């Protein structure tokens, strides 16, 4: 019997922008779509146009002032189109058993990206 691999399917449900200046979330690489996060750090991303990308994901935990902070890095590529998408999320918070929020923090804006299983 082969060991079971953990696979988590996540759908990007919303991106909120807070901060100064004009413009929305259009410059972000991930604004919709579905992620399949595999055990071992591999990921498959399918965007709203059904284009598939493969790559890696990584969660890093740090202890800052007696608080655990998680960051998330996702990098994927479509080898047919040679397009690479990558995003570093400064803070990742589990908001339930089937949901998490990841934040991108810049000098003038914060983006909250919501995922659900």
Biotite code that builds the C-alpha atoms (Angstrom):
import biotite.structure as struc

atoms = struc.array([
    struc.Atom([0.000, 0.000, 0.000], chain_id="A", res_id=1, res_name="UNK", atom_name="CA", element="C"),
    struc.Atom([1.453, 3.371, -0.966], chain_id="A", res_id=2, res_name="UNK", atom_name="CA", element="C"),
    struc.Atom([1.544, 6.237, 1.527], chain_id="A", res_id=3, res_name="UNK", atom_name="CA", element="C"),
    struc.Atom([-1.140, 8.892, 1.121], chain_id="A", res_id=4, res_name="UNK", atom_name="CA", element="C"),
    struc.Atom([-0.018, 12.277, -0.134], chain_id="A", res_id=5, res_name="UNK", atom_name="CA", element="C"),
    struc.Atom([-1.628, 15.375, 1.261], chain_id="A", res_id=6, res_name="UNK", atom_name="CA", element="C"),
    struc.Atom([-3.122, 17.588, -1.424], chain_id="A", res_id=7, res_name="UNK", atom_name="CA", element="C"),
    struc.Atom([-5.005, 20.777, -0.623], chain_id="A", res_id=8, res_name="UNK", atom_name="CA", element="C"),
    struc.Atom([-7.107, 22.473, -3.262], chain_id="A", res_id=9, res_name="UNK", atom_name="CA", element="C"),
    struc.Atom([-7.432, 26.206, -2.687], chain_id="A", res_id=10, res_name="UNK", atom_name="CA", element="C"),
    struc.Atom([-9.500, 28.742, -4.584], chain_id="A", res_id=11, res_name="UNK", atom_name="CA", element="C"),
    struc.Atom([-8.486, 32.378, -4.529], chain_id="A", res_id=12, res_name="UNK", atom_name="CA", element="C"),
    struc.Atom([-11.789, 34.049, -3.622], chain_id="A", res_id=13, res_name="UNK", atom_name="CA", element="C"),
    struc.Atom([-11.017, 37.756, -3.265], chain_id="A", res_id=14, res_name="UNK", atom_name="CA", element="C"),
    struc.Atom([-8.298, 40.411, -3.178], chain_id="A", res_id=15, res_name="UNK", atom_name="CA", element="C"),
    struc.Atom([-8.856, 43.565, -1.100], chain_id="A", res_id=16, res_name="UNK", atom_name="CA", element="C"),
    struc.Atom([-6.692, 46.667, -1.511], chain_id="A", res_id=17, res_name="UNK", atom_name="CA", element="C"),
    struc.Atom([-6.224, 49.196, 1.271], chain_id="A", res_id=18, res_name="UNK", atom_name="CA", element="C"),
    struc.Atom([-4.002, 52.256, 1.047], chain_id="A", res_id=19, res_name="UNK", atom_name="CA", element="C"),
    struc.Atom([-3.041, 55.356, -0.840], chain_id="A", res_id=20, res_name="UNK", atom_name="CA", element="C"),
    struc.Atom([-2.991, 55.905, -4.579], chain_id="A", res_id=21, res_name="UNK", atom_name="CA", element="C"),
    struc.Atom([-5.042, 54.766, -7.498], chain_id="A", res_id=22, res_name="UNK", atom_name="CA", element="C"),
    struc.Atom([-5.092, 51.365, -9.079], chain_id="A", res_id=23, res_name="UNK", atom_name="CA", element="C"),
    struc.Atom([-6.418, 48.046, -8.006], chain_id="A", res_id=24, res_name="UNK", atom_name="CA", element="C"),
    struc.Atom([-5.015, 44.595, -7.757], chain_id="A", res_id=25, res_name="UNK", atom_name="CA", element="C"),
    struc.Atom([-4.407, 44.268, -11.517], chain_id="A", res_id=26, res_name="UNK", atom_name="CA", element="C"),
    struc.Atom([-0.637, 44.249, -11.132], chain_id="A", res_id=27, res_name="UNK", atom_name="CA", element="C"),
    struc.Atom([-0.723, 41.226, -8.800], chain_id="A", res_id=28, res_name="UNK", atom_name="CA", element="C"),
    struc.Atom([0.119, 37.887, -10.409], chain_id="A", res_id=29, res_name="UNK", atom_name="CA", element="C"),
    struc.Atom([-2.711, 36.033, -8.645], chain_id="A", res_id=30, res_name="UNK", atom_name="CA", element="C"),
    struc.Atom([-6.163, 37.647, -8.517], chain_id="A", res_id=31, res_name="UNK", atom_name="CA", element="C"),
    struc.Atom([-8.343, 34.587, -9.216], chain_id="A", res_id=32, res_name="UNK", atom_name="CA", element="C"),
    struc.Atom([-7.967, 30.918, -9.966], chain_id="A", res_id=33, res_name="UNK", atom_name="CA", element="C"),
    struc.Atom([-7.384, 27.596, -8.256], chain_id="A", res_id=34, res_name="UNK", atom_name="CA", element="C"),
    struc.Atom([-4.277, 26.255, -6.534], chain_id="A", res_id=35, res_name="UNK", atom_name="CA", element="C"),
    struc.Atom([-3.475, 22.628, -5.803], chain_id="A", res_id=36, res_name="UNK", atom_name="CA", element="C"),
    struc.Atom([-0.905, 22.676, -2.999], chain_id="A", res_id=37, res_name="UNK", atom_name="CA", element="C"),
    struc.Atom([0.885, 19.316, -2.841], chain_id="A", res_id=38, res_name="UNK", atom_name="CA", element="C"),
    struc.Atom([2.858, 17.911, 0.038], chain_id="A", res_id=39, res_name="UNK", atom_name="CA", element="C"),
    struc.Atom([6.548, 18.482, -0.557], chain_id="A", res_id=40, res_name="UNK", atom_name="CA", element="C"),
    struc.Atom([6.150, 22.011, -1.888], chain_id="A", res_id=41, res_name="UNK", atom_name="CA", element="C"),
    struc.Atom([4.853, 21.558, -5.437], chain_id="A", res_id=42, res_name="UNK", atom_name="CA", element="C"),
    struc.Atom([1.818, 23.488, -6.674], chain_id="A", res_id=43, res_name="UNK", atom_name="CA", element="C"),
    struc.Atom([-0.408, 23.581, -9.744], chain_id="A", res_id=44, res_name="UNK", atom_name="CA", element="C"),
    struc.Atom([-2.178, 26.875, -10.473], chain_id="A", res_id=45, res_name="UNK", atom_name="CA", element="C"),
    struc.Atom([-5.028, 27.275, -12.957], chain_id="A", res_id=46, res_name="UNK", atom_name="CA", element="C"),
    struc.Atom([-6.048, 30.849, -13.720], chain_id="A", res_id=47, res_name="UNK", atom_name="CA", element="C"),
    struc.Atom([-9.494, 32.137, -14.715], chain_id="A", res_id=48, res_name="UNK", atom_name="CA", element="C"),
    struc.Atom([-8.696, 31.509, -18.417], chain_id="A", res_id=49, res_name="UNK", atom_name="CA", element="C"),
    struc.Atom([-7.931, 27.810, -17.630], chain_id="A", res_id=50, res_name="UNK", atom_name="CA", element="C"),
    struc.Atom([-4.185, 28.273, -18.238], chain_id="A", res_id=51, res_name="UNK", atom_name="CA", element="C"),
    struc.Atom([-2.195, 25.854, -16.087], chain_id="A", res_id=52, res_name="UNK", atom_name="CA", element="C"),
    struc.Atom([1.087, 26.680, -14.332], chain_id="A", res_id=53, res_name="UNK", atom_name="CA", element="C"),
    struc.Atom([3.307, 24.430, -12.203], chain_id="A", res_id=54, res_name="UNK", atom_name="CA", element="C"),
    struc.Atom([5.825, 25.391, -9.569], chain_id="A", res_id=55, res_name="UNK", atom_name="CA", element="C"),
    struc.Atom([6.517, 25.518, -5.875], chain_id="A", res_id=56, res_name="UNK", atom_name="CA", element="C"),
    struc.Atom([5.141, 26.925, -2.646], chain_id="A", res_id=57, res_name="UNK", atom_name="CA", element="C"),
    struc.Atom([6.701, 27.420, 0.753], chain_id="A", res_id=58, res_name="UNK", atom_name="CA", element="C"),
    struc.Atom([5.482, 28.591, 4.158], chain_id="A", res_id=59, res_name="UNK", atom_name="CA", element="C"),
    struc.Atom([8.115, 30.076, 6.468], chain_id="A", res_id=60, res_name="UNK", atom_name="CA", element="C"),
    struc.Atom([7.387, 30.519, 10.178], chain_id="A", res_id=61, res_name="UNK", atom_name="CA", element="C"),
    struc.Atom([9.255, 33.170, 12.171], chain_id="A", res_id=62, res_name="UNK", atom_name="CA", element="C"),
    struc.Atom([9.012, 34.142, 15.807], chain_id="A", res_id=63, res_name="UNK", atom_name="CA", element="C"),
    struc.Atom([8.909, 37.925, 16.153], chain_id="A", res_id=64, res_name="UNK", atom_name="CA", element="C"),
    struc.Atom([8.387, 39.451, 19.603], chain_id="A", res_id=65, res_name="UNK", atom_name="CA", element="C"),
    struc.Atom([6.965, 36.185, 20.963], chain_id="A", res_id=66, res_name="UNK", atom_name="CA", element="C"),
    struc.Atom([4.484, 35.976, 18.073], chain_id="A", res_id=67, res_name="UNK", atom_name="CA", element="C"),
    struc.Atom([4.570, 33.428, 15.258], chain_id="A", res_id=68, res_name="UNK", atom_name="CA", element="C"),
    struc.Atom([4.386, 35.035, 11.819], chain_id="A", res_id=69, res_name="UNK", atom_name="CA", element="C"),
    struc.Atom([3.938, 32.935, 8.685], chain_id="A", res_id=70, res_name="UNK", atom_name="CA", element="C"),
    struc.Atom([4.932, 34.068, 5.199], chain_id="A", res_id=71, res_name="UNK", atom_name="CA", element="C"),
    struc.Atom([3.989, 32.368, 1.931], chain_id="A", res_id=72, res_name="UNK", atom_name="CA", element="C"),
    struc.Atom([5.973, 32.222, -1.324], chain_id="A", res_id=73, res_name="UNK", atom_name="CA", element="C"),
    struc.Atom([4.336, 30.922, -4.524], chain_id="A", res_id=74, res_name="UNK", atom_name="CA", element="C"),
    struc.Atom([6.228, 30.665, -7.825], chain_id="A", res_id=75, res_name="UNK", atom_name="CA", element="C"),
    struc.Atom([4.724, 29.004, -10.902], chain_id="A", res_id=76, res_name="UNK", atom_name="CA", element="C"),
    struc.Atom([5.525, 28.809, -14.621], chain_id="A", res_id=77, res_name="UNK", atom_name="CA", element="C"),
    struc.Atom([3.701, 27.902, -17.807], chain_id="A", res_id=78, res_name="UNK", atom_name="CA", element="C"),
    struc.Atom([6.329, 26.236, -19.956], chain_id="A", res_id=79, res_name="UNK", atom_name="CA", element="C"),
    struc.Atom([4.306, 26.594, -23.160], chain_id="A", res_id=80, res_name="UNK", atom_name="CA", element="C"),
    struc.Atom([4.025, 30.386, -22.896], chain_id="A", res_id=81, res_name="UNK", atom_name="CA", element="C"),
    struc.Atom([7.271, 30.826, -20.909], chain_id="A", res_id=82, res_name="UNK", atom_name="CA", element="C"),
    struc.Atom([5.352, 32.967, -18.388], chain_id="A", res_id=83, res_name="UNK", atom_name="CA", element="C"),
    struc.Atom([6.453, 32.976, -14.742], chain_id="A", res_id=84, res_name="UNK", atom_name="CA", element="C"),
    struc.Atom([4.221, 34.203, -11.902], chain_id="A", res_id=85, res_name="UNK", atom_name="CA", element="C"),
    struc.Atom([5.572, 34.729, -8.397], chain_id="A", res_id=86, res_name="UNK", atom_name="CA", element="C"),
    struc.Atom([4.320, 36.350, -5.220], chain_id="A", res_id=87, res_name="UNK", atom_name="CA", element="C"),
    struc.Atom([5.679, 36.711, -1.715], chain_id="A", res_id=88, res_name="UNK", atom_name="CA", element="C"),
    struc.Atom([2.995, 37.179, 0.941], chain_id="A", res_id=89, res_name="UNK", atom_name="CA", element="C"),
    struc.Atom([4.367, 38.929, 4.032], chain_id="A", res_id=90, res_name="UNK", atom_name="CA", element="C"),
    struc.Atom([1.827, 37.479, 6.440], chain_id="A", res_id=91, res_name="UNK", atom_name="CA", element="C"),
    struc.Atom([-0.347, 34.368, 6.262], chain_id="A", res_id=92, res_name="UNK", atom_name="CA", element="C"),
    struc.Atom([-3.165, 33.770, 8.745], chain_id="A", res_id=93, res_name="UNK", atom_name="CA", element="C"),
    struc.Atom([-5.395, 30.717, 8.985], chain_id="A", res_id=94, res_name="UNK", atom_name="CA", element="C"),
    struc.Atom([-8.922, 32.078, 9.519], chain_id="A", res_id=95, res_name="UNK", atom_name="CA", element="C"),
    struc.Atom([-10.678, 28.722, 9.816], chain_id="A", res_id=96, res_name="UNK", atom_name="CA", element="C"),
    struc.Atom([-10.220, 25.062, 9.042], chain_id="A", res_id=97, res_name="UNK", atom_name="CA", element="C"),
    struc.Atom([-10.777, 25.673, 5.343], chain_id="A", res_id=98, res_name="UNK", atom_name="CA", element="C"),
    struc.Atom([-9.682, 29.292, 4.828], chain_id="A", res_id=99, res_name="UNK", atom_name="CA", element="C"),
    struc.Atom([-6.600, 31.478, 5.038], chain_id="A", res_id=100, res_name="UNK", atom_name="CA", element="C"),
    struc.Atom([-5.673, 35.067, 4.288], chain_id="A", res_id=101, res_name="UNK", atom_name="CA", element="C"),
    struc.Atom([-2.310, 36.186, 2.955], chain_id="A", res_id=102, res_name="UNK", atom_name="CA", element="C"),
    struc.Atom([-1.208, 39.819, 3.007], chain_id="A", res_id=103, res_name="UNK", atom_name="CA", element="C"),
    struc.Atom([1.124, 41.752, 0.747], chain_id="A", res_id=104, res_name="UNK", atom_name="CA", element="C"),
    struc.Atom([2.472, 44.824, 2.507], chain_id="A", res_id=105, res_name="UNK", atom_name="CA", element="C"),
    struc.Atom([3.986, 47.669, 0.488], chain_id="A", res_id=106, res_name="UNK", atom_name="CA", element="C"),
    struc.Atom([4.915, 51.227, 1.468], chain_id="A", res_id=107, res_name="UNK", atom_name="CA", element="C"),
    struc.Atom([1.575, 52.715, 0.428], chain_id="A", res_id=108, res_name="UNK", atom_name="CA", element="C"),
    struc.Atom([-0.790, 49.741, 0.138], chain_id="A", res_id=109, res_name="UNK", atom_name="CA", element="C"),
    struc.Atom([-1.763, 46.466, 1.701], chain_id="A", res_id=110, res_name="UNK", atom_name="CA", element="C"),
    struc.Atom([-3.369, 43.677, -0.299], chain_id="A", res_id=111, res_name="UNK", atom_name="CA", element="C"),
    struc.Atom([-5.319, 40.953, 1.499], chain_id="A", res_id=112, res_name="UNK", atom_name="CA", element="C"),
    struc.Atom([-5.727, 37.809, -0.597], chain_id="A", res_id=113, res_name="UNK", atom_name="CA", element="C"),
    struc.Atom([-8.328, 35.269, 0.548], chain_id="A", res_id=114, res_name="UNK", atom_name="CA", element="C"),
    struc.Atom([-8.161, 31.543, -0.157], chain_id="A", res_id=115, res_name="UNK", atom_name="CA", element="C"),
    struc.Atom([-10.640, 28.799, 0.678], chain_id="A", res_id=116, res_name="UNK", atom_name="CA", element="C"),
    struc.Atom([-10.544, 25.046, 0.359], chain_id="A", res_id=117, res_name="UNK", atom_name="CA", element="C"),
])
